[in-house]
Amino acid sequence: MCAETVTTPDYKDTLNLPQTSFPMRAGLPKREPDWLTRWAEIGIYERLREKAEGREPFTLHDGPPYANGHLHIGHALNKILKDMVVRSQQMMGRDARYIPGWDCHGLPIEWKIEEKYRSKGLDKDAVPVVEFRQECRDFAAGWIDIQRAEFQRLGVTGKWEEPYLTMDFHAERVIAEEFQKFLMNGTLYQGSKPVMWSPVEKTALAEAEVEYHDRQTDAVWVPFPIVSARSALYDRENTIPFEEETQQTRHDVAVAAEGREAQLQRAKVVIWTTTPWTLPQNRAICYGPEISYGLYEVRETPEECWAAAGDIYLLADPLAEETMSAARLEPSMYRRLRDVQREELEALVCAHPLRGADGASGEWDFDVPLLPGEHVTDDAGTGFVHTAPSHGDDDYMIGRKHGLEMTWNILDDSSYRADLPFFAGLRVIEENGKPGRANKAVIDKLVEVGGLLGRRRITISDAHSWRSKAPVIRLNRPQWFAAIDRQVGDGQDSYGKTIRERALTSIDELVTWTPPTGRNRLYSMIEARPDWVLSRQRAWGVPLTCFVKVGAFPGDPDFLLRSENVNSRILAAFEEEGADAWYKPGAKERFLGNDADPAQYEQVFDILDVWFDSGSTHAFVLRDRADGSADGLADLYLEGTDQHRGWFHSSMLQACGTMGRAPYRAVLTHGFTLDAKGNKMSKSVGNTVAPEQVVKQYGADILRLWVAQSDYTADLRIGDEILKGVADSYRRLRNTMRYMLGALAHFTEADRVDPAEMPELERYVLHRVADLDAVVREGYARYDFQEVIQKVFTFATVELSAFYFDIRKDALYCDGDSLRRRSARTVLDLLFHRLTTWLAPVMVFTMEEVWLERFPGDTSSVHLTDMPETPAEWLDPALAGKWAKVRAARRAVTAALEVQRAEKVIGASLEAAPVVHVADDETLAALRSVAFEDICITSAIVLSAGEVPEAAYVLPDVPGVGVVFAMAEGEKCQRCWKILPDVGSHAYPGTCARCDAALTEAEG
């Protein structure tokens, strides 16, 4: 007769297993657009404004991107950072407003329209200017629509249906009005000085519109003959004391002086330059007051050498060998004659190398003085700097100081003037951006007249237009300037009397800098910068709305017309018609009215530098808009580090000129985006990463998480492997949220437990939540998204998934309606509200998905929810200290069990019932006060006091805790899988007491 087979019931359906439809696979690229549509339908930005009414406002003022082309990864980085700032400030209780904007005027757009004209064989100048400007306006409007959609796809929230545009009529009116303040307060003037000039685009450029590239050029060493010299030995007071002077000494001094002077009269001062085309404009030579100089005589020469035996050259001693080498002279071919004193240098006068040349018509028959210059170094060249005041900042400053003549040899297209001997009409840069013939012609002429000592082909880093990519030259051109050191006549002197003083005071006293190094960068730039060049010689922009008197000169008191009535008429017209009103027939008569005779005034048609446009945005956005800022100031400007010379800079100067201080309270800067290897991205190299590609492959939340995980204060790397790592982090966070959703299924307020009644483990987790809540809020307040994400990610994956969830999984699945299970679910609910709102500013789509999974509804959104306040009583440092000991001991146990698992002794930790030896009484008491076997996920644990046995497993960083492995005794519970002695002795077959009670409770 066979024994009866007993079948154990399947208790799986009796477990409280997680229930959720939240998918493990995110499918972000396909699903994110649906949330964008939903947010638009429920009007989420306006609902946020309604919700935040009465709160303390927070205004991040958007630095306007240029309306030209698709977004690059730098745009994405910038807008995502801004969005994370705005969202986090809103969810921490502020009224965080964000008005996106666009820069619409300027050369890049105008250049595109000109390219279209050229491709059709049309002449831009033959098109009426208003018609041309309308084409530029339409071009900008088209790109604004494209970029707006691209920004929104990144999950960026804001007033997208009503952005600010610098080409809006009101904006153009305000830009003109801000310019008129410079006109009226006395800081506007017309001057002539070297500016960055693009011969291809025929306009001045700002430093921010220039980039530097390597290019080859000819470096030349050019001797200037000395025509007048006075030996320092003639100065009796500097040579021989009066009481020692005799007829003989006077004779000796005279002889020595004559000899020294004779040497100098025979000598030539050698300059070095990489811009030979500027030599016809030379007006002086500068020397370094602290550099040692000497006379060097050529003793012999090789073949094919421009020097001759007996020539004497005046050179800086540290650079003499290099100079002679450029002249093909070996050290044995020349000798040093003597020192040349500073007093001798001061007295020298040279002739231009082209002086007296046949056919020169006296063009260069002037003296070339030697002048001291602090900018002269002995790092390269000859120690003497050729000085052309029309072609360099240092040259210009030296020229102003010493009254040197400005030259006008170079025209707008970089060609020499038509009547310049030898070089008439030759260009420095051709229309296609290639080098012209000017350099070669100057060098050839110098060779012809014996005015060249050496020549080499070298590579230099030189300025290029970032639009046309053509070289830029320094060129003297009449321009309109804002004087930054002239007293501003507006009476707003709280922070200084000049624009520079106000800016430097603002930097130090009114603005917070993130990172702090931003302060130093902008301060040094503004401290050393020249006057601001406001004018550009183009058509698409806001004109300089001013009139100049016919026949008057810039220095005349009545040169500029200053009339409030004229200004008002201009502004009224711009408000109604935009800046096009300036170009319409009869504009001059219309604006001058009866306040000035149109025949006596000329209308200025230069346009404003687009940096003045963007620098003025604070006036028509922060000041004028109802959703702007009550005091007209921004809480934050946030842009890339290049904007220290761009928008941060121009906004500072503009506002200091019109309202006396910086327009922002804080500035945050981020680095540039590089490829995965740390190289600059380039389309030609093929290493660019387009936001559109990332979004299509991974989803916008992955791109946003990449931003948050990166240290944006430095340059950021991005590539496929980096994004895969970010996606892995995302999946781990997503799984944490999915587990919580499943465990919280059917949770109601009736399940909630007061924290004071909870088990210690739950109270410890709430302590950690309270601790982390402070870190998250402080991190967001400092815009330290990397710290926030690192801390939240570690908490979610290590403290929750690998610790708390792992421990409480048993109670959540197997307990009946126990305090322990209800407490755990209460903690999960509290965690849910915090994790979703902590992460919502970063993972905008995913946290919305998580939120709606739990709280579905037509108007529900995590983004309408603030971060919950965390009760102070959750903090319990004493309890945290105790649980630090518990967790350390747990690590020792789990490590010991892992050894047994690796050796195939056990398959799961529930098969173990180790003996844990604890040497420290306080630690032992802590372990005995908790269900340590549950903490370690074993079926049983024996705690033993005293010294740790030698055979025990000891984790090196947990001294005083030793683990001796033992197998659990009893049978395996078919419901919870614990191995316990009482299994099989209860009403429900194959269960332990806990599971038997849970089943009985459920049945009853």
Secondary structure, DSSP 4 states (H G I P E B T S, - for coil): -PPPPPPPP--GGGS--------SS--HHHHHHHHHHHHHHHTHHHHHHHHTTTSPEEEEEPPPPBSSS---HHHHHHHHHHHHHHHHHHHTT-EEEEE-EEB--SHHHHHHHHHHHHHTT--GGGS-HHHHHHHHHHHHHHHHHHHHHHHHHTT--S-TTS-EETTSHHHHHHHHHHHHHHHHHT-EEEEEEEEEEETTTTEEE-GGGEEEEEEEEEEEEEEEEEEE---GGG-GGGTS-GGG--HHHHHHHHHHHHHHHHHHHHEEEEEEES-GGGGGG--EEEE-TTS-EEEEEE----SS-S--TT-EEEEEGGGHHHHHHHTT--GGGEEEEEEE-HHHHHH-EEE-TTTT-TT-TTTT-SEEEEEE-TT--SSSTTSEEEE-TTS-HHHHHHHHHHTPPP---B-TTSBBPTTSTTTTT-BSB-TTSSB-SHHHHHHHHHHHTT--SEEEEEEEEEEEETTT--B-EEEEEEEEEE-SSSPPTTS--TT-SSHHHHHHHHHHHT-EEESTHHHHHHHHHHHH---EE-EES-SSS-B---EEETT--TTSTTSB---HHHHHHHHHHHHHH-GGGGGSTTHHHHHHTTSS-GGGEEE--PEEPHHHHHHTHIIIIIITSTTS-TTS-BSEEEEEGGGGTTHHHHHHHHHHHHTSS-SBSEEEEE--EE-TTSPBP-TTTT----HHHHHHHT-HHHHHHHHHHS-TTS-EE--HHHHHHHHHHHHHHHHHHHHHHHHTTT--GGG---GGGS-HHHHHHHHHHHHHHHHHHHHHHTT-HHHHHHHHHHIIIIIIIIIIHHHHHHHHHH--S-HHHHHHHHHHHHHHHHHHHHHTTTSHHHHHHHHHHHS--TT--GGG-PPPP--GGG--HHHHHHHHHHHHHHHHHHHHHHHHHHTTS-SSGGGB--EEEE--HHHHHHHHTTTHHHHHT-S--EEEESSPPTTSEE-TTSTTEEEE--B--SEE-TTT--EETTTTSSSSTT--HHHHHHHHHHH-
